[in-house]
Amino acid sequence: MLKGIKCALFRGGTSKGLFFLKSDLPLNKDLWSDIFLSLMGSPDHLQVDGLGGGIATASKVAIISVADSDKYDIDYLFAQVAVDKPIVSYRGNCGNICSAVGPFAIESGLIKATDPETVVRIHNVNTDKLIYAYVPTRDNKVMYEGNFEIAGVPGTSACIKMAFQNPSGSVTGKLLPTGNAVDTIFIPGFGHIEASFVDSSNPLVFIRAKDIGMTGKELPDEIDSNTQLMELLERIRGIAAVKLGFINNYNESRRKSPTVPKLSMVSVSQKYVTTNGKEVRPDKYDISCRMMSMQKTHKNYALTGAMCTASAAVIEGTIVNELVKKDFDSRKLLIGHPGGIMHAGVEYQMEIDGSINITWAIGYRTARMLMRGTAFYLNRQK
């Protein structure tokens, strides 16, 4: 039978997702995944019988509540709903969706707005990290209109600053989970390849695009249609997941660790054409990146991925540090991705032992409330 539940649909950055008050969900958390799968219409590559958009960036969930600790204002749990598999992953965070948490909390009456900007202290439950969202407000209401533009979203909106405090070790507990700036890993059926494992805001594994025969300027459709390349990319990500201790066998990556680590194929800045046909010159950005997300090529670039890339850029010896422009601004790393250019930055300290302490990772997004009401799911519980 059908059962209704209150929710809102928000765009956060270049992602979309369903937002719930935790109090509107069943007390038994074991029931949540089935509810989210039904609401999104998964597993189905079109998600035609649900609210999902048929791509990973439009199949996301945020669960929001007043924080249990006075160190935070809001507790936020992120869930990634697989499109074509009956899988819901609660591992890792989504920075794009996180940018809509502040607006949702204000709209829901959990936070009182203060003009001209409301600062929301967000506790991401997945990573146990503190995130500050600076939400523009007017007349004590969220202000969505503005002149800030982000690649991958038409038009302009109000700019929301996102600041992740002490983002290192979000899932693994370490900025460099292996202790090395670069490792050599063996990929069955391919051979050895160098990779950098960095965990800042989310864990990523970085490889050189050229090492797997890519130019670094490919667009998502070109990558996704190359079956042999896609299989190799997931094999690399699976081996990385084993090395990080997320799974025991790389063949289990799709089922047991579909969200982390993210995989980014990196190259030097070069001329390329975006998915909407715009030419981007190499002097306009610092490094070229293509990211895998839920076994598909990301249409743009994840915010947490950008923050992790900015972190990797300041760590001597990483693949990102090797390929990034040497005169880049660590507070505003410009990343060329399929949708255009985005920027993210870090603030960091050099420790006595020569290691780096990332104190802040900062990015800028926009968000918009698209719908608020009642959604219906198939209640299969007896």
N, C-alpha and C positions, 0 to 999 in steps of 0.2 A: 504494500500500500504506500501511497505518497504521504510524506510528512514534510511540513514546512519549517523553515528556520530563518531567523532574521540575519541579514548580512548586507554588506555593501560591496560594490565593485569599484575598485580604484585603479587608475593608472599610476604607477610609481616609476619614474624614469622611462626606460624603454620596455618595461614589463607591465603586465596587468594581473590582478589577482582578486580573489574573494577575501574580504576582511570580516572577521567574526569577533564579537565580544566573547570571551571565554565563558562568561556566565550563561550564554545562550546555547552552548554546546553541552552534550551529556557529561555528567560527572565521571562516567567511565571512559577514560581516554582510549581504551581499546576499541571503542566504537567509532572514533573519529575518522580513521583512514577510509573505512567503507563509505562514510557520509561524503567525504571529500571526493572520492572516486566517482560516486553517483552524481554529485553536483557538477563535476567537471565533464562527465560523459566518458570517463576512461574505464577500460582500455579500448580505444578506438582512435585511429590516426586522424580522423576528422573531428572527434568529440561532438558529433552531431546531436547526440541525445543529452547534451549538457551545456554548461556555460563556458567551457574551455574553448580556446581559439585554435586548437589543432597544432600548436607549437609550444615548446617548453616555456617560453617567456610569457605566455598567456595562460599558464596552467599552474598557478601558484596560490598559496593560501597564507594568510597572516591571522594569528590568534592573539587577541589583545586583552589586557586586563590592567587594573591599577596595580602598581608594583608592590610586592610583598615587603621590600626593603625600602627604608627612607633614603637610601642612596640614589634611588631611581624614581621616576614618575610613572613609567609604564613598563610592564613586562610584555615582550613580543616574541612569540614563537613562530618560526617560519617553517612551512611545509612545501616541498616540491612534489606535485602530482605528475607522475609519468603520463604521457599522452597515450601510448599504445601498449602499455603494460599495467597490470593491477598493482602498482607500486607507489607508495607514498614515502618520501624520504624526509627525515627531520634533522639530517646532518648538515652542518654549515648554515650560512646566512645568505640572504639576497639583499644587496645594497640598494638595488632599484626599488624593490618592494618596501624596504625600510624607509625610503624617502617619503612614503605615503602614510607611515605609521603616525607621525605627528598630526597631520591633517585629520586622519580618522579619529584619533583620540580627542581632538578638539571638537570635531563634529558630533562625537558621541557623548560629549559632556564629561569626559574623564579628566580633561585638562581645561582650566580657565584661560582664555586668550587674553593677552596683554599687548596692546598696540605699542609700537609698530611691528614688533616681532615677538613671537612666543618661543621660548627655548624649552624643548622637551627632552628630558633625560630618559633615554630608552635603554632598557636592559634586554639585550638579545639573549634569550634563554638558550638557544642552540650553542652559542659560543661563549656564554657567560661574560660578555663584553659590554662596556658602557659606550653608548653612542649619543651624541648631542645632535638634535635636529633643530635648525633655526628656521621657524615657519613664519613667513610674512603674514601679518594680520591687519585688518582694517575694521574699525567699529566692532572690535572684539569678535570678529569672524575671520575664518581662513580666507586669505586673498589668493585666488588662483590666477588672476590676470597679471601679466607682466611682460617684459621685453627680453626675457632670457630664453635662448634657443639651445636645444641639445640635439645632436645628430641622431636621427632615427625617429624623431617625433615632429610632425608638421606644426608649423606656427610657433608662437612664443607663449611663455607662461611666467609666473613669479618664480624666482630662484630660491631654492631651498638648499642651504648649506648643511652638509652632513660631515660631522667630525667624529671619527672613531678614536677613542682614547686607548693607548697601549694595545694596538691591534695585533701584536705578534703572538703567535701560538694559538690562534683561534680554535683550532681543532686538535693539533698535535702537541701543543704546549711549548713549541720552540719556533723562533723565527726561521732558523735553518734546521729543519727536522732531522737531516742526516748528519749535521755538523759540518757540512761542506758547502762551498759556494757552487760547486759543480761536481757531478758524479757521472761515472760511466756505467750504464745499465745494459744488460743483454736482452734483446727482444727476439723471442723465438721466431724463426723463419725470416728474420731480417738481419740481425747481427748486433753489434755494439753501437750505442749512441750516447752522446753526452746530454745531460739534463741538469737543470737547476731546480731544486725543491725549496720553495719559499712559502711560509705560512704567515700572512699578514692580512687580516680581515677575512680571508678564506685561504685554504691551501691550494697552491698552483704548482704545476710542473711546467717548466719552460724548456722548449727545444728550439734549435735553429730550423727554420723552415727549409733551408737549402739541404739540410742533412737527410731529409726524407723526399727530396726531389721537388719541393715546392718553390715557387718564386717569392711567395710572401704577399702577393697582391691579388691572389685568387678571391673570388666572391663565394658566398655560401653555396649557391646552387652548383657551382663548378666542383666544389669540394664534396658536397653531399652526393652528387651523381657518380662520383668515382668510388665504386664499391671496394676496390682493392685498397685505395688510400684510407677510406673510412674504417675498414677492418684493421689496418695497421695502426691508425690513430687510437682506436679503442684498445688495441693490444698494448700500446705504449702506456696509455692511461691505466690499464689494468695492472701492468708490471709496477707502475708508480704506486698504485694503491696497495699492492703487496709490500713494497718497500717501506711504505708509511705505516704498515700494520693494520690497515683498514679491512683487508681480506686476506685469505690464505692462498687462494689460487686466482691467477689473473683472469681465468675464464668466468669467474663469478662477478666481475666488475659491474656488468649491466644490471644484475639482480640485487647484489648486496651493497654496492657503493656507487650508485649511478650519478651522484651529484658531486662527490669529491674524490680525489683532487680534480680541479679543473685543469685542462690542458691548453696551453697557449703556444702557438707556432710564431716565432719571432724573427724579424728581419730588419735590416737597416731601412731608413725612410727612403722611399722611391715614388716615382709618379705612378698613380693608379686611378681607376675610375670607381666611384661608389656605386652602390646598388641602385641609386636613383639617377645615375648617369653623370654625376658631377666629377670633373677632373680635380684631383688633389696633387699639388706640387710637393716635392720632397722638402722644400725649405719651409713648409707650413707646419711640419710636425717633427717629433723627435724619434719615434720608433714605430714600426709596423707590427701589428698583432692580429692574429686570427685565433679565436677561442672556440673550443668544443664545449657544448653544454647539453647534457642529457642525450649524448650520442648523436647530436646534430651540430652543425656549425652555427655559432651565435650570429644573429643578423647584425648585431652591433658589437658591444663589449660590456661585460658585467661591471658594475661599479666596484664591487669588492675585488674583481679581477684587476681593474685599473689601479686600485689602491695597492694591491699586492705587486703589480708591475712597477709602480713608483717606488715601492720599498726595495724591490730587487735591483732597481736601477742604481741605488746608492750603495749597494753591497759589492765591494770590489771582488771581481772574479766570477760573478754570475754571468750567465749568457745574456741577460738583459743589459747588464753593465757593460759588457763587451760590445754590444751592437747599438746602444743608444748614442745619440749625438753627445759629444763630450762637453758641449756648452749648455746642456739642458738645465732648466731651473727645477730643482728638486721639489719646490713648492707648487709647480705647475707643469708636470710632465704631459706633453701633448702626444696622444696615442692615435695613430691612424688605423681605423678599423673599417669593416665593410660599409657601414652607414655614414662614415665621415670621420670627424676628429672629436675626441673628448679629452678632458684634462682631469688629472688628479694629482695630489701632492702629498708629501710627507714632511713632518718635522722630526728630527732625530738628534741623538747625542752620540758622540764617540766615547766609548768607555776606556778606562785605563788599559785594559787588556787588548785593545784594538777592535773589539766587537762593536756592533752598532745597536743602539737601543732606539727603536721607532716609538716616539712618544705620541704622535698623532698621524692619522691618515685622513685626508680631507678631500671631499668631492662635492660636486654641485649638480643638483637634479631639479626636475620639476615634477609636479604631481597634480592629479585632478580626480575629483569624485565623479564617477560616471553613473552610478545607480545606487539606490538604497531601498531595501524592501524585504520581501520574503522569497526565498528560493526553495524549491521542492526537490526532494531526493527520494529514491526508492528505499523504503525501510525494510530491509531483509531480515532484521532481527526479530526473533520470535519472543 
